[in-house]
Structures are given as structure tokens and as C-alpha cells.
Amino acid sequence: MTDATASGAAPARRQTSLMTADKGTRRRNAAEARFRAYGLAAIGVGLAALVILLVSILSQGLSSFRQAYVTLDVPLTAETLDPGGNRDPEDIASVSTFGYSSIIRDAVLNTFRNAGIEIEGLSEEEARGIISPEASAQIRDRVLADPDLIGQTVEIEVLANSWIDGYFKGRVTDRTAELNSNVSPAQIRLAQAMQDAGILNVHFNWAFITAPDASDNRPEAAGLGVAIIGSLYMMLIVLCLALPIGVAASIYLEEFAPQNWFTDVIEVNISNLAAVPSIVYGILGLAIFINFAGLPQSAPIVGGLVLTLMTLPTIIIATRASLKAVPPSIRDAALGIGASKMQSVFHHVLPLAMPGILTGTIIGLAQALGETAPLLLIGMVAFVRDYPAGPPDGFFDPASALPVQVYNWTQRADPAFVERASGAIIVLLVFLLIMNTLAIVLRRRFERRW
């Protein structure tokens, strides 16, 4: 008898099968199922938040692209508009918008009276009040563009005021008009009667995209023209400065710079700069470009320089990542056949990294396009009525920017400005969507697989 048999038989082991899940396997499967559920829930919450955001913006902002217009037969009397009778452009231009007020008042009264509209309790002042104060400027610009119209009765489409426009968009009702000092129920009834008679129409408003900003008492005339031009000028400056500087710095750091403590410090600082709040760049731009260099406030050149500083770290990081993604065998093969280091980088590595570089650049530009805080500090929140000139002179003219215009309109009291702020957000989102789509297209167009 051996020791093994003396100590007793060994305990029998439980038979298991690979086809039968044990307790540990079931626990792992349950954990995996929970993780997938968490992931799907996170995606669902994100999509729901995005849908709520888009629905909120679209429901409030789409109406800003439509505007109420009144068609008037305006007698352009020579006694009022050209007292001298010589059709001198300087004499005609000397007549201010106040000189057109009586013409518009008479045109409004004659228009709805000729249409047979009678509203009980409506005064002549209230009837004139349904027309925007911008109408005088509209008719004056029409006369200055064509002085031969003086002496004729011209059919002109002018803006209705924001409260009448709000009635047709659902912001104003008969009940709220009774409590509102800016619009009366009689004016609401007159506007409805004029729409029924075909005198007042609500249609697409191109001026919202092309017109400049307007004062607080004429929100119906406010547009994005100056803001769009200002944003385009700044993006042009950022593209011309940030792209070559960022790519050149990335190529040097990744391909040519020696690995020592100095380059390590540079790389750490670039990573830190990418995380710096954007308002810090605004303070830097205010101190250097405005206070020290003496550049004008609220100018695209200053905004472009500030956004360039803010965008550079993003472009450098994206470009270095694209260069690292190129296999080392490409470099070795180029050097092996006699190419210089410069030739291997610019003839082989850089073209293969170009899709990532373009993608990073466009994403950096899209980020800069939506920045507001640094632009507020350099004065681009100022009210700007005149369009900037063409480049390069226009880079130094006062201008606004799309995100700043959104901020500006949300600070005003009239509800029409809030509607226009949502419309400006839609325009900004369209620009961002175009830029991100362009990044995807360029990446797929130039992408090479190895």
C-alpha cells in the first residue's frame, strides 16, 4: 500500500463544459451587457440633447428669414425731395430721412383708404405706426440711386414694424396687444385687413443676410451683412497666418528638431496653450495688438491675429499627429534611394499627411469662427452700421462677427432681436456644417492607404 492509497482517494473534480457558462462567465457577460447599455444610453442622451437644441433654435430662428412687407404707392413729390428742381445729387442727398416722413405718412393713409379699409378707433398716427422707421431710409436710398424717380408715383415695398411682423409670426396676439404700449388692437386689425387685401405680405427676407445691424427701435431692419463680412475677413487672416506657421512649426518639431530639454519644453507649452481659455487670448490681444501696437479696435485684423494665436496650438497638434501617422518605412525608403532629409519630408511624408493637416486646420478655423470671448475684449461688440471696404483696407475698418452679433442681439429688449439671434445661430451653424463637411471631403479626397 502506498502513501497515496493510504491517505484516501483524491476528491473527484466537477465536470465542466465549454458549452455551459459558469458563474464567472455569466458575470463577465452581464458586465459587458451593462457596459453596452450604458454606451447606448449615453448616445441616446446625447442625440436627444442635440435634437432638443436644434428644434429650439430652428423653431425660434427660422421665422427671422421671413419678414412682413407693405406695398405702398409713394408719390415722390419734387417740392419735398428736390426743392431746387435741378436734380443735383448733392441737393437731393441733403434731404434727410425726416423729409420723407410726411411722404410715407400720406402714402400709408392713401393706400389703405384706396383699398376701402376702415378700422374703427384707428388714428392716423397709429396707421402710420405699422410701417418701420427704416422705410424712410429705404425710399431715400431708392431715390438717391435713381433721381429720375422724383416727380413720379412709385410702388415700393417697405418693412412693417417688428410688432406687426410679430403678429404674423405668432409673437403678438390680440390679447397681448391690449396690454402692450407698442402696438394696439386697431393696428393689428389694420394689418390683417391689409394682408387680406394683398397690400401686406410675409415672404423671404434677403436683407436679414445682407443688411447691416440696426438700432434698438428698428429690429425688423437688423441684418448680418457686416457680421458675415467681418467673420470672413478674420477667417481669411487666420488661414493665411495660422496654416503656414503651424505646419512649418510642426514639421520642424517632428522631423528636424533634436530631442533635448528645450524641445520638450516647447512641446509641453504647445499642449498647455491648447487648453488655455479663449478669453486669455483676448486679454493678450488687447495688451499687445491694441495698447502696444496701436491697431484699431473692432477691426478684423486684430480679431484675426487673436484667433490666429488661439488656433495655432490646435493646428500644430493635429499636424504633428498626421506626420507621426506616416510609417517610418516611407522615410527610410526615400533616404535609401538617395533623397535628402528635406526631400523625403516634402516629397513623401508631407503629401501623405496632408489629409490630417487639412482636417485639423478646418476644425481649428471652425472653432475660431464660433469664438466670442476674445472678440468682446478687443471691442468687436461695438455697433457697426457701415460695411468694411474690400481687402486689404477692409481689414482695418470697424466690423463685427457672427458670434458677437448673436451676443449683441440677445442683450436687447425687443423680442424681435431674440428671434434674429436664433436666426444668426442658424447661419453660424450652416457655416460650421459647411466647414466640417469640407474637412471630411478633403480627407477622403487626399487620403492614401498603405
C-alpha positions in Angstrom: 0.0 0.0 0.0 1.4 3.4 -1.0 1.1 6.7 0.8 -1.4 7.9 -1.8 -3.7 5.0 -1.2 -3.2 5.2 2.5 -4.4 8.8 2.7 -7.6 8.0 0.8 -8.8 8.6 -2.8 -8.4 12.0 -4.3 -11.7 14.1 -4.5 -13.4 13.9 -7.8 -13.3 17.1 -9.9 -16.6 18.6 -11.1 -17.0 18.1 -14.8 -17.5 21.4 -16.8 -18.2 22.1 -20.4 -17.1 24.9 -22.7 -20.7 25.0 -23.9 -22.0 25.7 -20.5 -21.4 29.1 -19.0 -20.1 29.0 -15.4 -20.6 31.7 -12.8 -17.6 33.8 -13.7 -18.5 33.7 -17.4 -22.0 34.8 -16.7 -20.7 37.6 -14.5 -18.4 38.9 -17.3 -21.2 38.6 -19.9 -23.5 40.6 -17.6 -20.8 43.3 -17.1 -20.4 43.5 -20.9 -24.1 43.8 -21.4 -24.3 46.6 -18.8 -21.5 48.5 -20.5 -23.2 48.3 -23.9 -26.4 49.5 -22.3 -24.5 52.4 -20.7 -23.0 53.3 -24.1 -26.3 53.2 -25.9 -27.9 55.3 -23.1 -25.1 57.9 -23.4 -25.5 58.1 -27.2 -29.3 58.4 -26.7 -29.0 61.2 -24.2 -26.5 63.0 -26.5 -28.7 62.6 -29.5 -31.8 63.7 -27.5 -30.0 66.8 -26.3 -28.8 67.6 -29.8 -32.4 67.2 -31.2 -33.8 69.4 -28.4 -31.2 72.1 -29.1 -31.8 72.0 -32.9 -35.6 72.1 -32.5 -35.3 75.0 -30.1 -33.0 77.0 -32.4 -35.0 76.2 -35.6 -38.4 76.9 -34.0 -37.2 80.3 -32.8 -34.9 81.3 -35.6 -36.4 80.2 -38.9 -39.0 82.9 -38.7 -36.3 85.5 -38.9 -35.7 84.6 -42.6 -39.3 85.8 -43.3 -40.5 89.4 -42.9 -43.7 91.4 -43.2 -43.6 93.9 -46.1 -46.2 96.6 -47.0 -46.6 97.6 -50.6 -47.1 101.4 -50.9 -47.8 103.7 -53.8 -45.4 106.6 -52.8 -45.7 110.0 -54.6 -42.1 111.3 -54.8 -43.0 115.0 -54.9 -40.4 117.3 -56.3 -41.3 120.1 -53.9 -40.2 118.0 -51.0 -37.3 116.0 -52.4 -35.8 118.4 -54.8 -36.8 122.0 -53.9 -34.3 123.5 -56.4 -35.6 121.4 -59.3 -32.1 120.9 -60.8 -31.8 117.2 -59.9 -28.4 117.9 -58.3 -27.4 114.8 -56.4 -25.9 116.9 -53.5 -29.2 118.8 -53.1 -31.2 115.5 -53.2 -28.9 113.9 -50.7 -29.3 116.9 -48.3 -32.9 115.8 -47.7 -32.7 113.6 -44.6 -34.9 110.7 -43.8 -37.1 113.1 -41.8 -38.0 114.8 -45.0 -39.5 111.5 -46.2 -41.7 111.0 -43.2 -44.6 113.1 -44.5 -44.4 111.3 -47.8 -44.7 107.9 -46.2 -47.5 109.0 -43.9 -49.6 110.2 -46.8 -48.7 107.1 -48.8 -49.9 104.8 -46.0 -53.2 106.6 -45.5 -53.9 106.7 -49.2 -53.0 103.1 -49.7 -55.4 101.6 -47.2 -58.1 104.1 -47.9 -57.9 103.3 -51.7 -58.3 99.7 -50.7 -61.5 100.5 -48.9 -60.2 99.6 -45.4 -61.8 101.2 -42.5 -60.8 100.3 -38.9 -62.9 101.7 -36.0 -60.9 103.6 -33.4 -57.7 103.8 -35.6 -56.0 107.1 -35.6 -53.8 108.4 -38.4 -50.7 108.2 -36.2 -51.5 104.5 -35.4 -51.9 103.8 -39.1 -48.5 105.3 -39.9 -47.1 103.4 -37.0 -47.4 100.0 -38.7 -44.6 101.0 -41.0 -41.0 100.6 -39.9 -38.9 103.7 -39.2 -36.5 102.1 -41.7 -39.0 102.9 -44.5 -37.7 106.4 -44.8 -34.2 105.2 -45.4 -35.4 102.6 -47.9 -37.2 105.2 -50.0 -34.3 107.7 -49.7 -31.8 105.1 -50.9 -34.1 104.3 -53.8 -34.3 108.0 -54.8 -30.5 108.5 -54.4 -29.9 105.5 -56.7 -32.3 106.9 -59.4 -33.0 110.6 -59.1 -35.2 110.4 -62.2 -37.9 108.8 -60.0 -38.6 112.3 -58.4 -42.0 113.6 -59.6 -43.4 110.1 -60.1 -45.6 107.8 -58.0 -43.6 104.7 -57.4 -44.7 101.3 -56.0 -42.3 100.5 -53.2 -42.2 97.6 -50.7 -41.2 98.7 -47.3 -40.8 97.0 -43.9 -43.6 96.7 -41.4 -42.6 97.3 -37.8 -41.4 94.5 -35.6 -44.7 94.2 -33.6 -46.8 93.9 -36.8 -44.3 91.4 -38.1 -44.5 89.6 -34.7 -48.3 89.3 -35.1 -48.0 87.3 -38.3 -45.3 85.1 -36.7 -47.3 84.4 -33.5 -45.3 86.5 -31.1 -48.1 89.1 -30.7 -51.8 88.3 -30.3 -54.9 90.4 -29.9 -54.9 89.8 -26.2 -51.2 90.8 -25.7 -51.8 93.9 -28.0 -54.3 95.2 -25.4 -51.6 95.2 -22.8 -48.7 96.4 -25.0 -47.9 100.0 -25.4 -46.0 99.4 -28.7 -48.9 98.1 -30.7 -52.7 98.5 -30.4 -55.6 96.1 -31.3 -56.6 98.6 -34.0 -53.2 98.3 -35.7 -53.5 94.5 -35.6 -56.9 94.7 -37.3 -55.5 97.1 -39.9 -52.5 94.8 -40.6 -54.9 91.8 -41.0 -57.1 93.7 -43.3 -54.1 94.9 -45.4 -53.0 91.3 -45.7 -56.4 90.2 -46.8 -56.3 93.0 -49.4 -52.9 91.9 -50.7 -51.2 95.1 -49.5 -49.2 93.3 -46.8 -47.2 90.2 -47.5 -44.9 88.0 -45.5 -42.1 86.5 -47.6 -38.4 85.6 -47.6 -36.1 88.4 -46.2 -32.8 88.5 -48.0 -32.0 91.7 -46.1 -31.5 89.6 -42.9 -28.4 88.1 -44.6 -27.1 91.2 -46.4 -28.2 94.2 -44.4 -26.1 95.7 -41.6 -27.2 95.9 -37.9 -30.0 98.3 -36.9 -30.8 100.4 -33.9 -32.9 99.3 -31.0 -36.1 100.9 -32.3 -36.0 99.2 -35.7 -35.2 95.5 -35.1 -37.0 94.5 -38.3 -34.2 96.1 -40.3 -31.3 94.4 -38.5 -29.2 92.1 -40.6 -26.0 90.1 -40.6 -24.2 91.6 -43.6 -21.4 93.4 -41.6 -21.0 90.4 -39.2 -20.7 87.9 -42.1 -18.1 90.1 -43.8 -16.2 90.6 -40.6 -16.1 86.9 -39.9 -14.9 86.1 -43.4 -12.1 88.6 -43.1 -11.0 87.2 -39.8 -11.1 83.6 -41.1 -9.0 84.7 -44.1 -6.4 86.3 -41.8 -6.3 83.1 -39.6 -6.0 80.9 -42.7 -3.1 82.9 -44.2 -1.2 83.1 -40.9 -2.0 80.0 -38.8 -1.7 77.4 -41.6 1.8 78.1 -42.8 3.2 78.9 -39.3 1.5 75.9 -37.7 2.6 73.5 -40.5 6.2 74.8 -40.5 6.5 74.6 -36.8 5.1 71.0 -36.8 7.5 69.8 -39.5 10.4 71.3 -37.7 9.5 69.8 -34.3 8.6 66.4 -35.7 11.2 65.9 -38.4 14.2 68.1 -37.8 14.3 69.3 -34.1 16.8 67.5 -31.8 15.3 65.6 -28.9 16.5 67.6 -25.9 15.1 69.5 -22.9 14.4 72.6 -25.0 12.1 70.9 -27.5 10.4 69.1 -24.6 9.6 72.5 -23.0 8.3 73.7 -26.4 6.0 70.7 -26.8 4.7 70.9 -23.2 3.9 74.6 -23.7 2.1 73.9 -27.0 -0.1 71.4 -25.3 -0.8 73.8 -22.5 -1.7 76.6 -24.8 -4.3 74.4 -26.5 -6.1 74.2 -23.1 -5.9 78.0 -22.2 -9.3 79.6 -22.0 -10.0 81.7 -25.1 -10.6 84.9 -23.0 -7.0 84.9 -22.0 -6.1 85.3 -25.7 -8.4 88.3 -25.8 -6.6 89.9 -22.9 -3.3 89.2 -24.7 -4.6 90.7 -27.9 -5.9 93.8 -26.1 -2.5 94.3 -24.4 -0.2 93.6 -27.5 -2.1 94.5 -30.6 -4.2 97.4 -29.4 -2.5 99.0 -26.4 1.1 98.3 -27.6 1.0 98.1 -31.4 -1.8 100.7 -31.7 -4.0 98.7 -34.1 -7.7 99.9 -34.2 -10.3 98.4 -32.0 -13.2 96.4 -33.5 -11.1 95.7 -36.7 -10.8 92.3 -38.4 -7.0 92.5 -38.4 -7.0 92.4 -34.6 -9.6 89.7 -34.3 -7.7 87.7 -36.9 -4.4 88.0 -35.1 -6.0 87.0 -31.7 -7.8 84.0 -33.3 -4.5 83.0 -35.0 -2.8 82.8 -31.7 -5.7 80.7 -30.3 -5.8 78.4 -33.4 -2.0 77.7 -33.7 -1.8 75.1 -31.0 -4.7 73.1 -32.5 -3.1 73.1 -35.9 0.3 72.2 -34.6 -1.0 69.3 -32.6 -3.2 68.0 -35.5 -0.3 68.4 -38.0 2.2 66.5 -35.7 -0.2 63.7 -35.2 -0.6 63.4 -39.0 3.1 63.4 -39.5 3.5 60.7 -36.9 0.9 58.5 -38.6 3.1 58.2 -41.7 5.0 54.9 -41.5 8.8 55.3 -40.9 9.4 53.0 -43.8 8.3 55.8 -46.1 11.1 58.0 -44.8 13.6 55.1 -44.8 12.8 54.2 -48.4 13.2 57.8 -49.6 16.6 58.2 -47.8 17.6 54.8 -49.0 17.4 55.8 -52.7 19.4 59.0 -52.1 16.8 61.6 -51.2 17.8 64.3 -48.7 16.0 64.7 -45.4 14.2 67.8 -46.8 13.2 65.9 -50.0 11.9 62.9 -48.0 9.7 65.2 -45.9 8.3 67.5 -48.5 8.0 65.0 -51.4 6.8 61.9 -49.5 5.8 62.5 -45.8 4.0 65.8 -46.2 1.7 64.7 -49.1 0.7 61.6 -47.1 0.0 63.7 -44.0 -2.0 66.3 -45.9 -5.5 64.9 -45.2 -4.9 65.1 -41.5 -3.4 68.5 -41.8 -6.3 69.9 -43.8 -8.8 68.3 -41.4 -7.1 69.8 -38.3 -6.8 73.2 -40.0 -10.5 73.4 -40.9 -11.6 72.2 -37.5 -9.4 74.9 -36.0 -10.9 77.5 -38.2 -14.4 76.3 -37.3 -13.5 76.6 -33.6 -12.2 80.1 -34.2 -15.3 81.1 -36.2 -17.5 80.4 -33.1 -15.4 82.2 -30.5 -16.9 85.2 -28.8 -15.0 86.0 -25.6 -11.7 87.2 -27.1 -13.6 89.4 -29.6 -15.5 91.1 -26.9 -12.3 92.2 -25.2 -10.9 93.8 -28.4 -14.1 95.9 -29.0 -15.8 94.0 -31.7 -19.1 94.2 -29.8 -19.5 97.8 -31.0 -22.5 98.8 -33.1 -21.2 98.9 -36.7 -23.5 100.2 -39.4 -21.2 100.7 -42.4 -19.7 97.8 -44.4 -16.0 97.4 -44.3 -14.1 98.1 -47.5 -12.5 95.4 -49.6 -9.3 93.8 -48.5 -6.7 94.7 -47.5 -8.1 98.1 -46.4 -11.2 96.5 -45.0 -9.0 94.5 -42.5 -8.6 97.8 -40.6 -12.2 99.0 -40.8 -14.6 98.5 -37.9 -16.6 95.3 -38.2 -18.5 92.8 -36.2 -18.5 89.0 -36.1 -21.3 86.4 -36.2 -21.0 85.1 -32.6 -20.6 88.6 -31.3 -23.7 89.7 -33.2 -25.6 86.9 -31.6 -24.4 88.1 -28.1 -25.3 91.7 -29.0 -28.9 90.9 -30.1 -29.6 88.8 -27.0 -28.8 91.8 -24.8 -31.6 93.9 -26.4 -35.1 94.2 -25.1 -37.2 93.8 -28.2 -38.4 90.2 -28.8 -37.6 90.6 -32.5 -33.9 90.7 -31.6 -34.1 87.4 -29.8 -35.7 85.9 -32.9 -32.9 87.3 -35.0 -30.3 86.0 -32.6 -31.6 82.5 -33.2 -31.6 83.1 -36.9 -27.9 84.2 -36.7 -27.1 81.0 -34.8 -28.7 79.1 -37.7 -26.4 80.9 -40.2 -23.4 80.2 -37.9 -24.3 76.5 -37.8 -24.6 76.4 -41.5 -21.1 77.8 -41.9 -19.7 75.3 -39.4 -21.6 72.5 -41.1 -20.1 73.5 -44.5 -16.6 73.7 -43.0 -16.8 70.3 -41.3 -18.2 68.8 -44.5 -15.3 70.3 -46.4 -12.9 68.7 -43.9 -14.5 65.3 -44.5 -14.5 65.6 -48.3 -10.8 66.8 -48.4 -9.8 64.0 -46.1 -11.4 61.3 -48.3 -10.2 63.0 -51.4 -6.5 63.1 -50.5 -6.4 60.0 -48.2 -3.9 57.3 -49.3 -3.7 53.9 -47.8 -0.6 51.8 -47.5 
